[in-house]
Amino acid sequence: MRELSNEYSDHGLEILCFPCNQFLSQEPGSAENVEQCSYQPRSPNRVPEKGKKFRYFEKANVNGSDTHPVYRFLRRRASDLSPLGWNFCMFLVDRNGTRIERFGASKHPKQITAEIEEMLNQAAAISAS
């Protein structure tokens, strides 16, 4: 994700992170703990990633009766309405919230660069007109 942020944030991409502990309790700490962990090396041989940060929000439920309103909105507007199956699900949203694409956890963030570029180019064209 950091690579995408570094490459596209100057063109309007903003990455928002909503930690969720609904999947095998993998994010049990606070949002601040999760954010700090994402910048720490997980092994002695791993170097922390450098670059622009993305915004972290409070932990949120993404499924069930306590689903956070952001996820209710995203799931209603995306083509895939099913519950989220795992952490790291990504939603790509245009600036107006009118176009939303959903990508499952099996999709690597670098695999959606074409979709990101398409949305950023559309936004730039609209801004230029």
matplotlib code that plots the C-alpha trace (Angstrom):
import matplotlib.pyplot as plt

x = [0.0, 2.8, 4.2, 0.8, 0.7, 4.2, 3.4, -0.1, -0.7, 0.5, -2.1, -5.0, -4.9, -5.5, -5.4, -7.6, -7.1, -9.9, -8.5, -10.8, -10.6, -13.4, -11.0, -9.4, -8.7, -5.7, -5.8, -6.6, -4.9, -6.1, -6.0, -2.9, -1.2, -2.1, -0.7, 2.6, 2.9, 2.6, 5.7, 7.8, 10.0, 8.3, 11.6, 15.2, 15.9, 13.1, 13.6, 10.6, 9.0, 9.7, 7.3, 4.1, 1.7, -1.9, -4.7, -5.8, -9.2, -10.7, -11.3, -14.5, -16.7, -17.1, -19.7, -22.7, -25.3, -22.6, -21.1, -19.6, -21.5, -18.6, -18.7, -22.5, -22.1, -19.2, -20.9, -24.2, -22.5, -20.0, -20.9, -20.1, -22.6, -21.4, -19.8, -16.1, -14.3, -11.0, -8.8, -7.2, -10.2, -9.8, -12.4, -11.4, -13.7, -13.7, -13.7, -17.5, -18.2, -20.2, -17.9, -16.8, -14.8, -14.2, -11.1, -10.7, -7.8, -6.3, -5.7, -2.3, -2.5, -0.1, -2.6, -5.1, -2.8, -4.7, -8.0, -6.3, -4.8, -8.2, -10.0, -7.2, -7.2, -11.0, -10.7, -8.0, -10.0, -13.0, -10.9, -9.4, -12.7]
y = [0.0, 2.3, 2.0, 3.0, 6.0, 7.1, 6.7, 8.2, 10.5, 13.6, 12.8, 12.6, 9.0, 8.9, 5.6, 5.2, 2.3, 1.0, -1.7, -4.5, -7.3, -9.5, -11.9, -14.4, -11.4, -10.4, -6.7, -6.8, -3.5, 0.0, 1.8, 3.6, 0.2, -1.1, 2.0, 1.7, -2.0, -1.3, 0.8, -1.5, -4.3, -7.7, -9.5, -8.6, -9.0, -6.7, -3.0, -0.7, 0.7, 4.3, 6.7, 8.5, 7.4, 6.7, 7.8, 5.4, 5.5, 3.9, 0.2, -0.7, -3.7, -4.5, -7.2, -8.0, -5.8, -3.4, -2.7, 0.7, 3.2, 3.6, -0.1, -0.1, 2.6, 0.9, -2.4, -0.9, 1.0, -1.7, -4.4, -7.1, -6.8, -9.9, -9.7, -9.1, -12.4, -11.3, -8.4, -6.2, -6.0, -2.8, -0.4, 2.1, 5.1, 8.1, 11.6, 11.9, 8.5, 7.6, 4.9, 2.2, -1.0, -3.7, -6.0, -9.0, -9.8, -12.1, -9.1, -7.5, -3.7, -3.4, -5.4, -2.6, 0.2, 0.2, 0.9, 3.6, 5.3, 5.2, 6.9, 9.5, 10.3, 10.7, 13.0, 15.1, 15.4, 16.6, 19.1, 20.4, 21.1]
z = [0.0, 0.8, -2.7, -4.1, -1.7, -2.7, -6.4, -6.6, -3.6, -5.5, -8.1, -5.6, -4.2, -0.5, 1.3, 4.4, 6.8, 9.1, 11.4, 12.1, 14.6, 13.2, 11.4, 13.8, 16.2, 14.2, 15.2, 18.9, 19.8, 19.3, 16.0, 17.2, 18.0, 14.6, 12.9, 14.9, 14.1, 10.4, 10.5, 12.6, 11.1, 11.9, 11.9, 12.5, 8.7, 7.6, 7.1, 7.8, 4.7, 4.1, 2.5, 2.9, 5.6, 5.0, 7.4, 10.1, 11.7, 14.7, 14.5, 12.8, 12.3, 8.6, 8.9, 11.0, 12.8, 14.1, 10.6, 10.5, 8.3, 5.9, 5.2, 4.8, 2.2, 0.4, 0.2, -0.9, -3.7, -4.9, -7.3, -4.7, -1.8, 0.1, 3.6, 3.7, 3.9, 5.3, 6.3, 3.7, 1.5, -0.6, -2.0, -4.7, -4.6, -6.8, -5.4, -5.4, -4.0, -7.1, -8.5, -6.1, -7.0, -4.4, -4.4, -2.1, 0.1, -2.5, -4.8, -4.2, -4.1, -7.1, -9.1, -9.1, -10.5, -13.8, -12.0, -9.8, -12.9, -14.7, -11.8, -11.3, -15.0, -15.0, -12.0, -13.7, -16.9, -15.0, -13.0, -16.2, -17.9]

ax = plt.figure().add_subplot(projection="3d")
ax.plot(x, y, z, "-o")
ax.set_aspect("equal")
plt.show()
